[in-house]
Amino acid sequence: MAKRQKFEDVLPWLVGIELFDTFSIESEDDRRILRVVYDNLSPRSFKAGDVIIREGEVGDDFHILIEGSVQVFRDTPSGDTIALAEMGAGEHVFFGEGALLGSDRRTATVKAKTACRTLALKGSTFSALSNIEPRLGFRVCYCLARRLKLSLLQANLDITTLYETLFREIEGNCF
């Protein structure tokens, strides 16, 4: 298990990631709520090559990457593995956020590219904290809803583009 950092050192990381960016370091109330989050974060360490999250498995951990870099992979329907992204801690990376809404069947594999440290939060813990601090739950869930909306808009655009391309291909082969 990784060494635990002080709240003051972790606070900029928390407000630097999208899920907590509506919280202000200057607001005493926001700091109090983020302190509750901090008190429930578990430091984790991974060696290069370790799988942090595996596609298809059910998981209950949300991770904030605080050191190192990770790669994200996804399996295609035919069983091929494709690389989707490579991200480093300086990019305020987080993953496994679906677990904050309940046990989550992972949609991708996240593997440590280098030695990594994360701060993990159990989804069940987040749910309990949200009952105690409703503003925490509201703000984070609102952010997740916003991200979902953007993902759906992009998916609709991608489907339309694929449909149009396929239609043109079929139409071109008919003449």
Backbone bond lengths (Angstrom), bond angles and torsions (degrees), N, CA, C in turn:
res aa  C-N    CA-C-N  psi(-1)  N-CA   C-N-CA  omega(-1)  CA-C   N-CA-C  phi
1 M - - - 1.458 - - 1.528 108.72 -
2 A 1.317 115.75 143.09 1.458 121.55 -177.90 1.525 111.20 -75.65
3 K 1.334 114.28 157.75 1.462 121.16 176.63 1.535 109.70 -69.74
4 R 1.306 116.72 139.97 1.466 121.60 -179.15 1.525 110.26 -82.66
5 Q 1.325 116.29 129.86 1.459 121.64 177.70 1.522 110.24 -86.90
6 K 1.335 115.87 162.18 1.462 121.05 178.31 1.533 110.19 -72.92
7 F 1.321 115.20 151.34 1.457 121.88 -179.73 1.530 111.33 -53.41
8 E 1.321 117.23 -43.79 1.465 121.25 -178.01 1.530 111.83 -62.49
9 D 1.336 117.28 -30.04 1.460 121.22 178.37 1.525 111.93 -78.43
10 V 1.320 116.56 -31.47 1.464 121.49 -177.39 1.532 111.79 -85.03
11 L 1.316 117.18 -29.64 1.462 121.91 -176.09 1.530 113.41 -50.84
12 P 1.339 120.40 -46.87 1.473 118.71 177.98 1.532 113.20 -61.52
13 W 1.337 117.34 -32.28 1.466 120.29 176.20 1.518 110.39 -66.13
14 L 1.334 116.48 -42.08 1.461 119.80 -178.61 1.523 111.01 -61.98
15 V 1.320 117.30 -51.61 1.465 119.27 -177.52 1.529 111.75 -74.31
16 G 1.332 116.92 -11.44 1.457 120.98 178.03 1.517 113.60 -82.51
17 I 1.338 117.26 -17.29 1.459 118.48 178.79 1.521 109.60 -93.98
18 E 1.306 115.07 151.24 1.464 121.54 -173.00 1.530 113.57 -55.70
19 L 1.303 118.41 -37.69 1.467 120.05 -175.84 1.523 113.29 -65.60
20 F 1.323 116.51 -25.23 1.464 119.92 -177.44 1.534 112.34 -119.04
21 D 1.325 117.67 13.61 1.467 118.99 -174.09 1.526 114.25 -75.33
22 T 1.325 118.10 -6.53 1.470 119.56 174.61 1.523 111.72 -86.17
23 F 1.331 115.90 -6.60 1.458 120.77 176.88 1.525 108.93 -87.44
24 S 1.320 116.06 144.95 1.462 121.56 -177.97 1.527 110.72 -112.70
25 I 1.327 114.98 134.42 1.461 120.30 176.20 1.524 110.57 -63.06
26 E 1.332 116.64 -29.84 1.470 121.12 -177.20 1.524 113.31 -77.02
27 S 1.324 116.67 -22.41 1.464 120.18 -178.82 1.527 110.32 -81.81
28 E 1.319 115.77 122.27 1.462 120.33 -179.73 1.524 111.23 -62.04
29 D 1.334 117.03 -39.17 1.461 120.98 179.77 1.530 110.76 -66.78
30 D 1.326 117.01 -42.32 1.463 120.50 178.00 1.526 111.11 -64.50
31 R 1.322 116.70 -40.66 1.468 120.76 177.59 1.536 110.47 -61.90
32 R 1.335 116.00 -39.27 1.465 120.35 178.78 1.531 110.18 -62.84
33 I 1.338 116.94 -44.54 1.464 120.92 179.50 1.531 110.40 -65.11
34 L 1.326 116.85 -43.87 1.462 119.94 179.25 1.528 111.51 -66.81
35 R 1.315 116.62 -28.70 1.470 119.88 176.07 1.530 109.68 -65.19
36 V 1.325 116.23 -38.27 1.466 120.60 176.89 1.534 109.59 -62.45
37 V 1.331 116.92 -41.80 1.469 120.76 176.57 1.525 109.12 -62.10
38 Y 1.327 116.67 -51.11 1.464 122.28 -179.34 1.533 111.61 -53.91
39 D 1.316 116.43 -44.45 1.464 120.65 -178.04 1.521 112.23 -62.02
40 N 1.333 116.76 -17.88 1.459 121.01 -178.01 1.531 113.71 -109.21
41 L 1.323 116.63 5.25 1.466 120.82 176.83 1.521 109.70 -83.00
42 S 1.311 115.89 140.19 1.467 121.78 178.05 1.523 108.98 -112.00
43 P 1.342 117.43 121.22 1.463 119.36 176.93 1.526 110.16 -70.22
44 R 1.328 115.62 137.31 1.465 121.72 178.20 1.519 109.10 -131.53
45 S 1.313 116.28 145.93 1.468 122.25 177.17 1.516 109.21 -121.55
46 F 1.332 115.83 142.46 1.456 122.39 179.34 1.517 109.38 -135.38
47 K 1.317 116.22 143.21 1.461 121.55 175.43 1.524 108.55 -88.55
48 A 1.325 116.39 157.85 1.462 121.05 175.54 1.529 108.31 -53.16
49 G 1.324 115.78 131.13 1.456 121.49 179.80 1.516 114.55 95.62
50 D 1.329 118.00 -16.60 1.466 120.57 178.66 1.526 110.39 -66.17
51 V 1.318 115.62 140.10 1.464 120.86 173.25 1.520 107.34 -86.66
52 I 1.317 115.89 123.21 1.468 121.42 -179.70 1.529 109.50 -89.61
53 I 1.322 115.50 -43.47 1.464 122.81 177.51 1.531 106.65 -135.70
54 R 1.331 117.13 136.44 1.471 121.02 -179.03 1.539 109.67 -114.63
55 E 1.326 115.01 128.41 1.460 121.43 178.46 1.525 110.69 -53.63
56 G 1.341 115.82 135.70 1.450 121.89 177.26 1.516 114.77 91.00
57 E 1.323 117.18 -23.83 1.460 119.81 179.01 1.521 110.03 -78.89
58 V 1.314 115.63 152.52 1.463 120.61 175.76 1.521 107.21 -86.39
59 G 1.324 116.04 132.16 1.452 119.93 -179.10 1.508 112.44 -136.51
60 D 1.317 115.88 157.46 1.459 122.12 -178.19 1.528 110.89 -126.66
61 D 1.338 117.62 15.25 1.464 120.34 -177.83 1.520 111.95 -113.34
62 F 1.304 114.80 133.16 1.456 124.47 170.98 1.522 105.46 -103.23
63 H 1.334 118.18 135.91 1.465 121.74 -176.44 1.525 111.46 -121.77
64 I 1.325 114.76 140.43 1.464 123.03 169.83 1.524 105.65 -112.95
65 L 1.310 116.64 121.33 1.460 121.02 179.85 1.525 108.97 -80.76
66 I 1.333 116.42 119.77 1.464 119.34 -178.34 1.526 112.80 -112.58
67 E 1.338 116.44 -12.12 1.460 119.50 177.70 1.520 108.83 -157.20
68 G 1.334 116.81 137.27 1.456 121.26 176.67 1.513 112.14 97.56
69 S 1.339 114.47 -167.67 1.461 119.88 178.94 1.522 110.02 -139.15
70 V 1.320 114.88 154.15 1.459 122.01 -178.11 1.520 109.63 -129.05
71 Q 1.332 114.77 160.10 1.452 122.22 172.82 1.522 107.30 -119.77
72 V 1.329 115.73 145.18 1.457 122.00 179.74 1.525 107.89 -114.92
73 F 1.335 115.63 130.28 1.458 122.53 -178.81 1.516 110.09 -126.56
74 R 1.325 115.33 155.76 1.458 120.72 176.25 1.515 108.30 -142.04
75 D 1.310 116.69 143.21 1.455 121.01 176.50 1.522 109.36 -88.84
76 T 1.331 115.83 140.50 1.457 121.10 176.10 1.527 108.16 -84.10
77 P 1.334 117.57 165.41 1.474 119.25 177.65 1.536 112.88 -58.39
78 S 1.334 117.16 -26.38 1.470 119.45 179.77 1.527 112.15 -86.25
79 G 1.336 117.80 -0.32 1.457 120.96 175.69 1.515 115.40 97.02
80 D 1.314 117.89 0.17 1.464 120.46 175.64 1.525 109.22 -77.43
81 T 1.324 116.19 149.15 1.464 121.18 176.96 1.521 108.30 -104.23
82 I 1.331 115.63 129.40 1.462 120.06 178.05 1.524 109.77 -119.16
83 A 1.323 114.88 143.91 1.468 120.35 176.83 1.520 107.88 -82.88
84 L 1.316 116.08 129.97 1.462 121.10 -179.95 1.521 112.85 -100.38
85 A 1.327 116.46 -38.53 1.462 119.37 -174.67 1.512 110.54 -162.42
86 E 1.313 113.60 159.86 1.457 122.46 171.08 1.525 105.33 -132.30
87 M 1.334 116.68 127.81 1.455 120.45 -173.28 1.519 110.40 -136.43
88 G 1.335 114.87 146.60 1.455 120.70 178.53 1.514 111.67 -115.82
89 A 1.316 115.06 161.76 1.464 121.41 -176.14 1.528 112.66 -57.83
90 G 1.323 118.09 -33.52 1.455 121.10 -179.41 1.520 113.87 -64.40
91 E 1.334 116.54 -12.40 1.469 121.59 -179.51 1.532 111.91 -90.97
92 H 1.329 117.80 7.83 1.466 122.98 -179.22 1.523 110.58 56.73
93 V 1.319 113.98 54.64 1.453 123.04 -175.15 1.521 111.16 -82.34
94 F 1.315 115.44 139.32 1.456 122.09 170.41 1.517 107.21 -141.39
95 F 1.309 116.29 155.55 1.463 120.59 179.03 1.522 109.19 -155.14
96 G 1.324 114.75 161.44 1.457 120.26 -176.61 1.511 113.04 80.98
97 E 1.342 116.18 19.39 1.466 119.67 -175.20 1.520 113.72 -64.45
98 G 1.333 117.86 -21.78 1.461 120.23 176.33 1.521 111.93 -60.34
99 A 1.321 116.33 -27.68 1.465 120.87 179.51 1.524 112.10 -64.92
100 L 1.332 117.29 -20.34 1.460 119.87 178.35 1.527 111.57 -68.65
101 L 1.328 115.85 -17.86 1.463 120.40 -179.35 1.525 112.16 -101.53
102 G 1.306 117.23 3.04 1.461 122.15 -179.65 1.515 108.93 136.96
103 S 1.323 116.59 173.09 1.463 119.19 178.68 1.522 108.70 -52.95
104 D 1.302 115.10 133.40 1.452 121.94 -168.41 1.521 110.40 -120.46
105 R 1.354 117.07 128.15 1.457 120.20 170.88 1.522 105.33 -81.96
106 R 1.298 116.14 116.21 1.463 122.22 -172.87 1.524 111.29 -63.13
107 T 1.323 115.87 135.72 1.462 121.79 -177.33 1.524 112.48 -97.45
108 A 1.313 117.56 -3.69 1.464 121.74 178.72 1.525 108.53 -157.23
109 T 1.318 114.39 165.21 1.461 121.22 174.68 1.521 107.95 -101.45
110 V 1.322 116.65 132.82 1.459 121.82 175.26 1.520 106.61 -115.55
111 K 1.337 114.14 122.01 1.464 120.78 -176.43 1.524 108.87 -121.54
112 A 1.324 116.25 139.86 1.466 121.41 177.00 1.529 108.57 -68.83
113 K 1.322 116.38 120.90 1.469 120.57 175.24 1.528 109.58 -80.88
114 T 1.326 114.90 -37.98 1.465 122.36 176.05 1.524 106.92 -125.19
115 A 1.304 116.99 176.95 1.463 119.05 171.38 1.525 107.19 -57.08
116 C 1.308 116.50 134.59 1.473 121.41 -174.59 1.519 111.30 -131.70
117 R 1.311 113.18 154.23 1.466 121.21 169.17 1.512 107.28 -128.57
118 T 1.323 115.40 136.07 1.457 120.99 175.61 1.521 108.88 -128.18
119 L 1.305 114.18 164.20 1.461 122.09 167.94 1.520 104.80 -113.28
120 A 1.313 116.98 122.81 1.458 121.37 -174.95 1.523 110.46 -110.34
121 L 1.326 114.16 146.27 1.463 121.54 177.26 1.518 107.60 -133.19
122 K 1.309 116.44 126.10 1.468 121.80 177.13 1.530 109.16 -69.68
123 G 1.321 115.59 139.47 1.456 120.70 177.40 1.515 111.61 -60.43
124 S 1.328 116.74 -38.73 1.467 120.31 179.36 1.530 110.56 -65.41
125 T 1.316 116.32 -34.50 1.466 120.65 176.98 1.521 110.02 -68.39
126 F 1.338 116.78 -43.69 1.467 120.48 177.71 1.529 110.42 -58.22
127 S 1.316 116.81 -42.27 1.467 120.89 179.21 1.534 110.71 -61.10
128 A 1.317 116.51 -44.42 1.468 120.52 178.71 1.527 110.70 -64.78
129 L 1.339 116.91 -42.17 1.469 120.46 178.54 1.524 111.21 -63.50
130 S 1.333 116.47 -36.59 1.467 120.67 -179.95 1.519 111.66 -67.09
131 N 1.322 116.55 -29.78 1.467 119.48 175.14 1.522 110.88 -69.45
132 I 1.329 116.47 -33.99 1.463 121.43 178.86 1.527 110.79 -79.58
133 E 1.338 115.59 -40.06 1.466 122.69 -178.50 1.532 109.04 -122.34
134 P 1.338 117.98 81.27 1.466 120.53 -175.73 1.541 114.72 -56.34
135 R 1.333 117.47 -30.61 1.471 118.92 178.22 1.518 111.54 -64.59
136 L 1.300 117.66 -32.98 1.457 121.40 175.68 1.527 109.40 -61.37
137 G 1.317 116.31 -53.48 1.460 120.65 -179.95 1.512 112.36 -59.22
138 F 1.340 116.46 -44.52 1.460 120.14 -178.81 1.527 110.95 -61.75
139 R 1.325 117.18 -50.02 1.462 120.46 -176.10 1.530 112.38 -63.72
140 V 1.311 116.27 -43.82 1.464 119.72 -178.97 1.529 109.89 -69.10
141 C 1.317 117.81 -45.29 1.464 120.22 179.99 1.532 111.21 -65.09
142 Y 1.314 117.15 -35.32 1.465 120.58 176.13 1.529 109.55 -62.59
143 C 1.314 117.07 -43.33 1.462 121.32 177.76 1.528 110.58 -62.66
144 L 1.325 117.10 -43.73 1.460 120.35 178.57 1.527 111.16 -63.15
145 A 1.318 117.07 -38.85 1.468 121.07 177.79 1.524 110.45 -64.85
146 R 1.318 116.70 -40.52 1.468 121.06 177.84 1.529 110.47 -62.49
147 R 1.325 116.23 -44.22 1.472 120.94 178.46 1.525 110.65 -63.30
148 L 1.330 117.15 -40.94 1.457 121.32 178.66 1.523 110.68 -62.96
149 K 1.318 116.60 -42.49 1.464 120.64 178.66 1.526 110.60 -59.03
150 L 1.328 116.59 -46.69 1.465 120.28 179.79 1.529 111.49 -64.43
151 S 1.331 116.31 -37.97 1.466 120.28 177.75 1.524 111.11 -65.05
152 L 1.323 116.67 -41.00 1.460 120.29 178.36 1.525 111.66 -66.39
153 L 1.318 116.74 -40.68 1.464 119.73 176.86 1.525 110.58 -60.72
154 Q 1.339 116.67 -44.04 1.467 120.65 179.13 1.522 111.15 -66.17
155 A 1.336 117.01 -40.84 1.460 120.35 178.90 1.523 110.77 -63.25
156 N 1.331 117.36 -41.13 1.465 120.70 177.26 1.527 111.08 -62.37
157 L 1.314 116.90 -41.87 1.464 120.98 177.44 1.527 110.40 -63.63
158 D 1.329 116.91 -43.81 1.467 120.87 178.81 1.525 111.46 -62.02
159 I 1.331 117.42 -43.39 1.466 121.56 179.45 1.522 110.32 -63.39
160 T 1.323 116.85 -43.20 1.457 120.83 178.67 1.523 110.95 -61.95
161 T 1.317 116.61 -43.67 1.460 121.21 178.96 1.523 110.89 -63.30
162 L 1.325 117.06 -44.92 1.466 120.79 178.16 1.526 111.45 -62.82
163 Y 1.320 116.58 -43.42 1.457 121.04 178.60 1.527 110.40 -60.60
164 E 1.316 116.36 -47.63 1.465 121.06 -179.22 1.532 110.73 -62.49
165 T 1.310 118.19 -41.66 1.458 122.44 178.59 1.524 110.70 -64.30
166 L 1.324 116.74 -45.64 1.458 121.20 178.43 1.526 110.84 -62.45
167 F 1.314 116.52 -44.48 1.468 121.27 179.61 1.533 110.61 -59.93
168 R 1.328 117.11 -44.87 1.476 121.06 178.66 1.523 111.19 -64.51
169 E 1.321 116.68 -38.02 1.469 121.09 178.51 1.521 110.32 -64.14
170 I 1.335 116.34 -45.63 1.470 120.82 179.71 1.523 109.55 -66.00
171 E 1.319 116.40 -44.37 1.467 121.70 -179.13 1.534 109.98 -62.11
172 G 1.344 116.46 -40.81 1.474 120.79 -179.78 1.512 112.03 -67.95
173 N 1.326 118.90 -29.99 1.460 122.18 -179.86 1.519 112.48 -81.48
174 C 1.329 117.48 -13.29 1.461 120.95 -178.19 1.524 112.13 -85.15
175 F 1.300 118.02 -12.47 1.470 119.72 -175.89 1.492 111.92 -113.85
